[in-house]
Amino acid sequence: MDFSQLTFVAIQAALKAGTLLKKGFGTSFEINQKEGKQNLVTEYDHASEECIISFIKSHFPDHSFLAEESGSSFAKDGNVLWIIDPLDGTVNFARGLPAFAISIAASIKQNVVSGVIYQPLLNELFVAEKGKGAYLNGLKLQVSHVSKLEEAMLATGFPYNVHENPLHCIDQFTYVLSLGIPIRRFGSAALDLAYVAAGRFDAYWEVSLHPWDMAAGKLLVEEAGGKVTHYDSSKHEVFCHKNILATNTLLHKEMTENLKMFSSS
């Protein structure tokens, strides 16, 4: 594909880290607890992140980073900022469940211009670049054409403080479920968004995500013809911890109506 150097470097970094995660999956490794219930981090989170950042720095030494485990390292204004989740779905990885991914995005002035999500066990490489479309292993992606909510397959996730019911996320889930619509909860926001872009899911929503959870996936959905906003249909901002709604566009109005019944933000 005719991608920029940013995207090609992101692809190579994801593949290198993916090889590392494949070797570690299902083996014995160190697991630690972060703040929040079941908020785990493994030695492979750190190793994958180090692998990604080191590789990108070898090509772009002046770029900045915002990564889940090591935090941020901002440099000059207007510089490229890499947004990295080295292992999205850590709990799954730690438990031997094959649902996790690497997410790498590049942004300029808070606009995501390149995104890569890699599921190493299935060897599925999702790639998007601003204005150039979204692809899965080289094949162009398109969101689904499902126009009726009762015919949809939905996905969602829950924050680590779900017991506090932030933004009424439990009530939203219960209500949508009561409509008889199938919902999947994979435990990886990156995969959920990539699957919306691929037409596997028709819509996805979640509260309290971090930039590294959704930056690459948001671009994938938009470049595949989908729509991404906050629950109230306002423009979605990656650099915030508000909610996210990603759909195939056709279901967006109906989804916002259902979600706004319980939350106004």
C-alpha contacts under 8 A as a table, 3 or more apart, distances in Angstrom:
res1	aa1	res2	aa2	distance
1	M	138	G	7.27
3	F	6	L	7.98
3	F	7	T	6.06
3	F	8	F	6.69
3	F	129	E	7.15
3	F	132	K	7.88
4	S	7	T	5.39
4	S	8	F	6.43
5	Q	8	F	5.02
5	Q	9	V	6.06
6	L	9	V	5.36
6	L	10	A	6.23
6	L	106	A	7.31
6	L	114	S	7.08
7	T	10	A	4.97
7	T	11	I	6.13
7	T	114	S	5.82
7	T	115	G	7.11
7	T	116	V	7.61
7	T	127	V	7.92
7	T	129	E	7.12
8	F	11	I	5.09
8	F	12	Q	6.29
9	V	12	Q	5.13
9	V	13	A	6.07
9	V	56	I	6.61
9	V	59	H	7.65
10	A	13	A	5.09
10	A	14	A	6.11
10	A	56	I	7.38
10	A	104	I	6.41
10	A	105	A	7.51
10	A	115	G	7.61
10	A	116	V	6.50
11	I	14	A	5.17
11	I	15	L	6.22
11	I	116	V	6.37
11	I	127	V	7.74
12	Q	15	L	5.14
12	Q	16	K	6.19
13	A	16	K	5.20
13	A	17	A	6.21
13	A	51	C	7.42
13	A	52	I	5.13
13	A	55	F	6.10
13	A	56	I	6.87
14	A	17	A	5.19
14	A	18	G	5.88
14	A	52	I	6.88
14	A	102	I	6.41
14	A	103	S	7.62
14	A	104	I	7.26
14	A	116	V	7.40
14	A	117	I	7.55
14	A	118	Y	6.31
15	L	18	G	4.88
15	L	19	T	6.30
15	L	118	Y	7.35
15	L	120	P	7.66
16	K	19	T	5.35
16	K	20	L	6.69
16	K	51	C	7.36
16	K	52	I	7.59
17	A	20	L	5.08
17	A	21	L	6.33
17	A	48	S	5.14
17	A	49	E	7.78
17	A	51	C	6.08
17	A	52	I	6.35
17	A	86	P	7.66
17	A	102	I	7.71
18	G	21	L	5.06
18	G	22	K	6.11
18	G	48	S	7.87
18	G	102	I	7.21
18	G	118	Y	7.21
18	G	119	Q	7.47
18	G	120	P	5.04
19	T	22	K	5.19
19	T	23	K	6.39
19	T	120	P	7.06
20	L	23	K	5.31
20	L	24	G	6.45
20	L	44	Y	7.91
20	L	48	S	6.86
21	L	24	G	5.03
21	L	25	F	5.93
21	L	44	Y	6.70
21	L	48	S	7.16
21	L	120	P	7.40
22	K	25	F	5.28
22	K	120	P	6.45
22	K	121	L	6.45
23	K	27	T	7.99
24	G	27	T	5.54
24	G	28	S	7.82
24	G	29	F	7.74
24	G	44	Y	7.14
25	F	93	F	6.60
25	F	94	A	7.99
25	F	96	G	6.82
26	G	93	F	7.92
26	G	96	G	5.52
29	F	42	T	7.11
29	F	43	E	6.67
29	F	44	Y	7.92
30	E	42	T	5.64
30	E	43	E	5.63
31	I	40	L	6.74
31	I	41	V	5.84
31	I	42	T	4.42
31	I	43	E	6.74
31	I	94	A	7.36
32	N	40	L	5.72
32	N	41	V	5.31
32	N	42	T	6.13
33	Q	38	Q	7.19
33	Q	39	N	5.96
33	Q	40	L	4.68
33	Q	41	V	6.25
34	K	39	N	5.30
34	K	40	L	5.64
34	K	41	V	6.73
35	E	39	N	6.37
36	G	39	N	5.37
36	G	160	Y	5.47
36	G	161	N	6.54
37	K	160	Y	5.66
37	K	161	N	7.07
38	Q	91	V	7.22
38	Q	160	Y	6.98
39	N	91	V	7.35
39	N	160	Y	6.63
40	L	90	T	6.41
40	L	91	V	6.13
41	V	45	D	6.25
41	V	90	T	6.46
41	V	91	V	8.00
42	T	45	D	5.30
42	T	46	H	6.99
42	T	90	T	7.33
42	T	94	A	7.32
43	E	46	H	5.30
43	E	47	A	6.14
44	Y	47	A	4.80
44	Y	48	S	5.72
44	Y	87	L	7.78
45	D	48	S	5.34
45	D	49	E	6.15
45	D	69	E	7.43
45	D	86	P	5.78
45	D	87	L	5.48
45	D	90	T	7.54
46	H	49	E	5.15
46	H	50	E	6.10
46	H	69	E	6.66
46	H	86	P	7.62
47	A	50	E	5.15
47	A	51	C	6.11
48	S	51	C	5.04
48	S	52	I	6.22
48	S	86	P	5.34
48	S	87	L	7.20
49	E	52	I	5.16
49	E	53	I	6.10
49	E	67	A	7.52
49	E	69	E	7.41
49	E	84	I	7.54
49	E	85	D	7.41
49	E	86	P	4.85
50	E	53	I	5.32
50	E	54	S	5.84
51	C	54	S	5.32
51	C	55	F	6.15
52	I	55	F	5.28
52	I	56	I	6.22
52	I	86	P	7.49
53	I	56	I	5.17
53	I	57	K	5.97
53	I	65	F	7.79
54	S	57	K	5.16
54	S	58	S	6.25
55	F	58	S	5.19
55	F	59	H	6.93
56	I	59	H	5.36
56	I	60	F	5.90
56	I	61	P	7.56
57	K	60	F	4.78
57	K	61	P	4.40
57	K	62	D	7.45
57	K	63	H	7.17
58	S	61	P	6.02
60	F	63	H	5.66
62	D	75	A	7.29
62	D	79	N	7.85
63	H	75	A	6.92
63	H	79	N	6.13
63	H	80	V	5.38
63	H	81	L	6.21
63	H	82	W	7.46
64	S	72	S	7.61
64	S	73	S	5.58
64	S	74	F	4.97
64	S	75	A	5.60
64	S	79	N	6.92
64	S	80	V	6.18
64	S	81	L	4.68
64	S	82	W	6.13
65	F	71	G	7.77
65	F	72	S	5.43
65	F	73	S	5.28
65	F	74	F	6.51
65	F	81	L	5.37
65	F	82	W	4.69
65	F	83	I	6.11
65	F	84	I	7.59
66	L	70	S	7.74
66	L	71	G	5.57
66	L	72	S	4.20
66	L	73	S	6.56
66	L	74	F	7.93
66	L	81	L	6.96
66	L	82	W	6.00
66	L	83	I	4.82
66	L	84	I	6.30
66	L	212	W	7.53
67	A	70	S	5.65
67	A	71	G	5.09
67	A	72	S	6.25
67	A	82	W	7.78
67	A	83	I	5.73
67	A	84	I	4.58
67	A	85	D	6.02
67	A	86	P	7.80
67	A	212	W	6.65
68	E	71	G	5.81
68	E	84	I	6.54
68	E	85	D	5.58
68	E	86	P	7.47
68	E	212	W	6.57
74	F	81	L	7.63
75	A	79	N	6.87
76	K	79	N	5.51
78	G	108	I	6.38
78	G	109	K	5.62
79	N	108	I	6.54
79	N	109	K	7.60
80	V	106	A	6.54
80	V	107	S	5.76
80	V	108	I	5.06
80	V	109	K	7.71
81	L	106	A	5.70
81	L	107	S	5.19
81	L	108	I	6.37
82	W	104	I	7.03
82	W	105	A	5.67
82	W	106	A	4.51
82	W	107	S	6.35
83	I	104	I	5.85
83	I	105	A	5.05
83	I	106	A	6.15
83	I	107	S	7.54
83	I	211	P	6.98
83	I	212	W	5.35
83	I	215	A	7.06
84	I	102	I	7.94
84	I	103	S	5.79
84	I	104	I	4.69
84	I	105	A	6.46
84	I	212	W	5.23
85	D	88	D	5.88
85	D	102	I	6.02
85	D	103	S	5.04
85	D	104	I	6.49
85	D	212	W	5.17
85	D	213	D	6.48
86	P	101	A	7.74
86	P	102	I	5.06
86	P	103	S	6.38
86	P	104	I	7.79
87	L	90	T	5.88
87	L	100	F	6.61
87	L	101	A	5.71
87	L	102	I	5.15
87	L	103	S	7.49
88	D	100	F	5.49
88	D	101	A	5.21
88	D	102	I	6.03
88	D	103	S	7.12
88	D	188	S	5.57
88	D	189	A	7.33
88	D	190	A	6.72
88	D	213	D	7.11
89	G	92	N	5.33
89	G	93	F	6.32
89	G	99	A	6.61
89	G	100	F	4.50
89	G	101	A	6.73
89	G	187	G	5.62
89	G	188	S	4.74
90	T	93	F	4.94
90	T	94	A	6.00
90	T	100	F	6.98
91	V	94	A	5.08
91	V	95	R	6.15
91	V	187	G	7.83
92	N	95	R	5.14
92	N	96	G	6.10
92	N	97	L	4.68
92	N	98	P	6.71
92	N	99	A	6.10
92	N	100	F	6.63
92	N	187	G	7.16
93	F	96	G	5.19
93	F	97	L	5.67
93	F	98	P	6.62
93	F	99	A	7.18
93	F	100	F	6.50
94	A	97	L	7.56
98	P	121	L	7.04
99	A	119	Q	7.90
99	A	186	F	6.73
99	A	187	G	7.50
99	A	188	S	7.13
100	F	119	Q	6.42
100	F	187	G	7.87
100	F	188	S	6.07
100	F	191	L	7.22
101	A	117	I	6.49
101	A	118	Y	5.41
101	A	119	Q	4.60
101	A	120	P	6.96
101	A	188	S	7.36
101	A	190	A	6.84
101	A	191	L	6.65
102	I	116	V	7.91
102	I	117	I	5.50
102	I	118	Y	5.15
102	I	119	Q	6.66
102	I	190	A	7.86
103	S	115	G	7.54
103	S	116	V	5.86
103	S	117	I	4.54
103	S	118	Y	6.70
103	S	190	A	6.53
103	S	212	W	7.14
103	S	213	D	7.41
103	S	216	A	6.27
103	S	217	G	7.90
104	I	115	G	5.79
104	I	116	V	5.21
104	I	117	I	6.45
104	I	212	W	7.66
104	I	215	A	7.89
104	I	216	A	6.10
105	A	112	V	6.72
105	A	113	V	7.58
105	A	114	S	5.47
105	A	115	G	4.23
105	A	116	V	6.27
105	A	212	W	7.92
105	A	215	A	6.03
105	A	216	A	4.88
106	A	112	V	5.73
106	A	113	V	5.91
106	A	114	S	5.14
106	A	115	G	6.49
107	S	110	Q	5.61
107	S	111	N	5.05
107	S	112	V	4.00
107	S	113	V	5.44
107	S	114	S	7.02
108	I	111	N	5.24
108	I	112	V	6.46
108	I	113	V	6.98
110	Q	238	V	7.89
110	Q	239	F	7.51
112	V	115	G	7.46
112	V	130	K	7.53
112	V	215	A	6.77
112	V	216	A	7.52
112	V	219	L	6.84
113	V	129	E	5.69
113	V	130	K	4.83
113	V	219	L	7.61
114	S	127	V	7.84
114	S	128	A	5.83
114	S	129	E	4.42
114	S	130	K	6.21
114	S	216	A	7.03
114	S	219	L	7.35
115	G	127	V	5.86
115	G	128	A	5.18
115	G	129	E	6.34
115	G	215	A	7.27
115	G	216	A	4.11
115	G	217	G	7.07
115	G	219	L	6.44
115	G	220	L	6.92
116	V	125	L	7.19
116	V	126	F	5.61
116	V	127	V	4.60
116	V	128	A	6.49
116	V	216	A	5.88
116	V	217	G	7.90
117	I	125	L	6.10
117	I	126	F	5.05
117	I	127	V	6.61
117	I	190	A	6.85
117	I	191	L	7.58
117	I	194	A	7.27
117	I	216	A	6.75
117	I	217	G	7.27
118	Y	123	N	7.19
118	Y	124	E	5.80
118	Y	125	L	4.60
118	Y	126	F	6.11
119	Q	122	L	5.83
119	Q	123	N	5.74
119	Q	124	E	5.16
119	Q	125	L	6.53
119	Q	191	L	7.97
120	P	123	N	4.62
120	P	124	E	6.56
121	L	124	E	7.91
124	E	136	L	6.66
124	E	137	N	6.31
125	L	135	Y	7.99
125	L	136	L	5.54
125	L	137	N	5.28
126	F	134	A	7.24
126	F	135	Y	5.64
126	F	136	L	4.54
126	F	137	N	6.60
126	F	194	A	6.90
126	F	220	L	7.69
127	V	134	A	5.66
127	V	135	Y	5.18
127	V	136	L	6.44
127	V	220	L	7.00
128	A	132	K	7.07
128	A	133	G	5.81
128	A	134	A	4.24
128	A	135	Y	6.30
128	A	216	A	7.80
128	A	219	L	6.47
128	A	220	L	5.27
128	A	223	E	6.62
129	E	132	K	5.32
129	E	133	G	6.23
129	E	134	A	6.89
129	E	219	L	7.46
129	E	220	L	7.97
129	E	223	E	7.50
130	K	133	G	6.99
130	K	219	L	7.26
130	K	223	E	6.95
131	G	223	E	6.96
132	K	223	E	7.23
133	G	140	K	7.09
133	G	141	L	7.56
133	G	220	L	7.80
133	G	223	E	4.59
133	G	224	A	6.04
134	A	140	K	5.85
134	A	141	L	5.39
134	A	142	Q	7.77
134	A	197	A	7.67
134	A	220	L	5.54
134	A	221	V	7.76
134	A	223	E	5.25
134	A	224	A	5.33
135	Y	138	G	5.45
135	Y	139	L	5.14
135	Y	140	K	4.35
135	Y	141	L	5.07
136	L	139	L	5.20
136	L	140	K	6.49
136	L	141	L	6.53
136	L	198	A	7.74
140	K	224	A	8.00
141	L	197	A	6.49
141	L	198	A	5.45
141	L	199	G	7.90
141	L	224	A	5.46
142	Q	197	A	6.24
142	Q	198	A	5.94
142	Q	199	G	6.45
142	Q	224	A	4.62
142	Q	225	G	6.20
143	V	196	V	6.31
143	V	197	A	5.04
143	V	198	A	5.67
143	V	199	G	4.40
143	V	202	D	7.42
143	V	221	V	7.39
143	V	224	A	5.67
143	V	225	G	5.96
143	V	226	G	5.98
143	V	248	N	5.28
144	S	196	V	7.78
144	S	198	A	7.53
144	S	199	G	4.31
144	S	200	R	7.38
144	S	201	F	7.69
144	S	202	D	6.12
144	S	248	N	5.85
145	H	248	N	7.02
145	H	250	L	7.26
146	V	149	L	7.72
146	V	151	E	6.86
146	V	152	A	6.40
146	V	202	D	6.90
146	V	248	N	7.71
146	V	250	L	7.06
146	V	251	L	7.60
147	S	151	E	7.78
147	S	152	A	7.95
147	S	250	L	5.24
147	S	251	L	5.84
148	K	151	E	5.47
148	K	152	A	6.64
148	K	251	L	6.87
149	L	152	A	5.05
149	L	181	I	7.55
149	L	251	L	6.56
149	L	254	E	7.43
150	E	179	L	7.72
150	E	180	G	7.43
150	E	181	I	5.92
151	E	181	I	7.48
152	A	181	I	6.80
152	A	182	P	7.39
152	A	201	F	7.63
152	A	202	D	5.85
152	A	203	A	7.80
153	M	181	I	6.92
153	M	182	P	5.51
153	M	183	I	6.18
153	M	184	R	7.80
153	M	200	R	7.75
153	M	201	F	5.33
153	M	202	D	5.59
153	M	203	A	7.17
154	L	181	I	7.44
154	L	182	P	6.26
154	L	183	I	4.70
154	L	184	R	6.28
154	L	201	F	5.60
154	L	202	D	5.81
154	L	203	A	5.08
154	L	204	Y	5.81
155	A	183	I	5.20
155	A	184	R	4.65
155	A	185	R	5.80
155	A	186	F	7.79
155	A	192	D	6.55
155	A	201	F	6.64
155	A	203	A	6.36
155	A	204	Y	4.63
155	A	205	W	6.78
156	T	183	I	7.10
156	T	184	R	6.50
156	T	185	R	5.44
156	T	186	F	7.89
156	T	192	D	7.65
156	T	204	Y	5.35
156	T	205	W	5.08
156	T	206	E	5.62
157	G	185	R	5.64
157	G	186	F	7.38
157	G	187	G	6.31
157	G	188	S	7.81
157	G	189	A	7.17
157	G	205	W	7.15
157	G	206	E	5.37
157	G	207	V	7.77
158	F	162	V	5.97
158	F	169	C	7.39
158	F	206	E	6.45
158	F	207	V	6.91
159	P	162	V	5.24
159	P	207	V	6.73
159	P	208	S	6.30
159	P	209	L	7.63
161	N	164	E	5.65
161	N	165	N	7.33
161	N	166	P	7.54
162	V	165	N	5.07
162	V	166	P	6.60
162	V	169	C	7.56
162	V	170	I	7.53
165	N	168	H	5.09
165	N	169	C	5.60
165	N	170	I	5.80
165	N	171	D	7.93
166	P	169	C	5.90
166	P	207	V	7.61
167	L	207	V	7.38
167	L	262	F	7.30
167	L	263	S	5.64
167	L	265	S	7.75
168	H	171	D	5.22
168	H	172	Q	6.23
168	H	262	F	6.01
168	H	263	S	6.59
169	C	172	Q	5.07
169	C	173	F	6.16
169	C	206	E	7.79
169	C	207	V	7.22
170	I	173	F	5.15
170	I	174	T	6.11
171	D	174	T	5.10
171	D	175	Y	6.05
171	D	262	F	7.12
172	Q	175	Y	5.20
172	Q	176	V	6.21
172	Q	258	N	7.77
172	Q	259	L	6.17
172	Q	262	F	6.48
173	F	176	V	5.35
173	F	177	L	5.99
174	T	177	L	5.08
174	T	178	S	6.03
175	Y	178	S	5.02
175	Y	179	L	6.71
176	V	179	L	5.30
176	V	180	G	7.38
176	V	181	I	6.73
176	V	258	N	7.56
177	L	180	G	5.52
177	L	181	I	5.75
177	L	182	P	7.07
177	L	183	I	7.12
178	S	181	I	7.48
186	F	189	A	7.81
186	F	191	L	7.78
186	F	192	D	7.16
188	S	191	L	5.42
188	S	192	D	6.31
189	A	192	D	4.94
189	A	193	L	6.17
189	A	213	D	5.91
189	A	214	M	6.59
189	A	217	G	7.96
190	A	193	L	5.36
190	A	194	A	6.16
190	A	213	D	5.92
190	A	214	M	6.03
190	A	216	A	7.44
190	A	217	G	5.55
191	L	194	A	4.94
191	L	195	Y	5.94
191	L	217	G	7.71
192	D	195	Y	5.17
192	D	196	V	6.37
192	D	201	F	7.53
192	D	204	Y	6.75
193	L	196	V	5.08
193	L	197	A	6.37
193	L	204	Y	6.99
193	L	214	M	7.51
193	L	217	G	4.89
193	L	218	K	6.66
193	L	220	L	7.42
193	L	221	V	6.55
193	L	246	A	7.20
194	A	197	A	5.06
194	A	198	A	6.25
194	A	217	G	5.57
194	A	220	L	6.38
194	A	221	V	6.86
195	Y	198	A	4.84
195	Y	199	G	6.11
195	Y	200	R	5.07
195	Y	201	F	5.58
196	V	199	G	5.10
196	V	200	R	5.82
196	V	201	F	4.58
196	V	202	D	5.68
196	V	203	A	6.20
196	V	204	Y	7.15
196	V	221	V	6.38
196	V	226	G	7.94
196	V	246	A	7.38
196	V	247	T	6.79
196	V	248	N	7.08
197	A	200	R	7.68
197	A	201	F	7.93
197	A	220	L	5.85
197	A	221	V	4.37
197	A	222	E	7.67
197	A	223	E	7.97
197	A	224	A	5.42
197	A	225	G	7.73
197	A	226	G	6.89
197	A	248	N	7.80
198	A	201	F	7.59
198	A	224	A	7.55
199	G	202	D	6.18
199	G	248	N	7.73
201	F	204	Y	7.29
202	D	247	T	5.77
202	D	248	N	5.64
202	D	251	L	7.70
203	A	245	L	7.36
203	A	246	A	5.55
203	A	247	T	4.08
203	A	248	N	6.43
203	A	251	L	7.40
203	A	252	H	8.00
204	Y	245	L	5.84
204	Y	246	A	5.22
204	Y	247	T	6.37
205	W	243	N	7.42
205	W	244	I	5.52
205	W	245	L	4.46
205	W	246	A	6.36
206	E	209	L	7.26
206	E	243	N	5.74
206	E	244	I	5.60
206	E	245	L	6.92
207	V	241	H	7.62
207	V	242	K	6.16
207	V	243	N	4.13
207	V	244	I	6.42
208	S	241	H	4.85
208	S	242	K	5.39
208	S	243	N	5.81
209	L	213	D	6.11
209	L	214	M	7.15
209	L	241	H	5.43
209	L	242	K	6.91
209	L	243	N	6.96
209	L	244	I	7.88
210	H	213	D	5.34
210	H	214	M	6.95
210	H	238	V	7.77
210	H	239	F	7.46
210	H	240	C	6.96
210	H	241	H	5.72
211	P	214	M	5.58
211	P	215	A	5.55
211	P	238	V	5.33
211	P	239	F	5.50
211	P	240	C	6.98
211	P	241	H	7.70
212	W	215	A	5.79
212	W	216	A	7.79
213	D	216	A	7.95
213	D	217	G	7.89
214	M	217	G	5.11
214	M	218	K	5.74
214	M	238	V	7.09
215	A	218	K	5.43
215	A	219	L	6.69
215	A	238	V	6.09
216	A	219	L	5.41
216	A	220	L	6.35
217	G	220	L	4.96
217	G	221	V	6.27
218	K	221	V	5.29
218	K	222	E	6.31
218	K	228	V	6.65
218	K	246	A	7.61
219	L	222	E	5.15
219	L	223	E	5.96
220	L	223	E	5.25
220	L	224	A	6.09
221	V	224	A	5.14
221	V	225	G	6.52
221	V	226	G	5.04
221	V	227	K	6.76
221	V	228	V	7.33
221	V	246	A	7.18
221	V	247	T	7.86
222	E	225	G	5.26
222	E	226	G	4.78
222	E	227	K	5.69
222	E	228	V	6.86
223	E	226	G	7.12
225	G	248	N	6.97
225	G	249	T	7.53
226	G	246	A	7.07
226	G	247	T	5.67
226	G	248	N	4.41
226	G	249	T	5.13
227	K	246	A	5.65
227	K	247	T	5.44
227	K	248	N	6.24
227	K	249	T	5.07
227	K	252	H	7.32
228	V	235	K	7.74
228	V	236	H	6.35
228	V	244	I	7.02
228	V	245	L	5.61
228	V	246	A	4.38
228	V	247	T	6.62
229	T	232	D	7.55
229	T	233	S	5.24
229	T	234	S	5.65
229	T	235	K	5.17
229	T	236	H	4.32
229	T	244	I	5.99
229	T	245	L	5.42
229	T	246	A	6.68
230	H	233	S	5.38
230	H	234	S	5.48
230	H	235	K	6.53
230	H	236	H	5.32
230	H	242	K	7.32
230	H	243	N	5.53
230	H	244	I	4.81
230	H	245	L	5.62
230	H	265	S	7.41
231	Y	234	S	7.37
231	Y	243	N	6.49
231	Y	244	I	6.43
231	Y	245	L	5.92
231	Y	256	T	5.50
231	Y	259	L	6.33
231	Y	260	K	6.43
231	Y	263	S	7.75
231	Y	264	S	7.50
231	Y	265	S	6.49
232	D	256	T	6.20
232	D	260	K	6.48
232	D	264	S	6.53
232	D	265	S	6.31
233	S	256	T	6.72
236	H	244	I	7.09
237	E	240	C	6.10
238	V	241	H	7.96
242	K	265	S	7.56
243	N	265	S	7.56
245	L	256	T	7.95
246	A	252	H	7.75
247	T	250	L	7.37
247	T	251	L	6.25
247	T	252	H	5.73
248	N	251	L	6.33
248	N	252	H	7.19
249	T	252	H	5.11
250	L	253	K	7.52
251	L	254	E	5.56
251	L	255	M	6.07
252	H	255	M	5.14
252	H	256	T	6.13
253	K	256	T	5.29
253	K	257	E	6.26
254	E	257	E	5.14
254	E	258	N	6.38
255	M	258	N	5.20
255	M	259	L	6.17
256	T	259	L	5.11
256	T	260	K	5.81
257	E	260	K	5.34
257	E	261	M	6.59
258	N	261	M	5.55
258	N	262	F	7.92
259	L	262	F	5.98
259	L	263	S	6.47
260	K	263	S	4.84
260	K	264	S	5.62
260	K	265	S	7.98
261	M	264	S	7.81
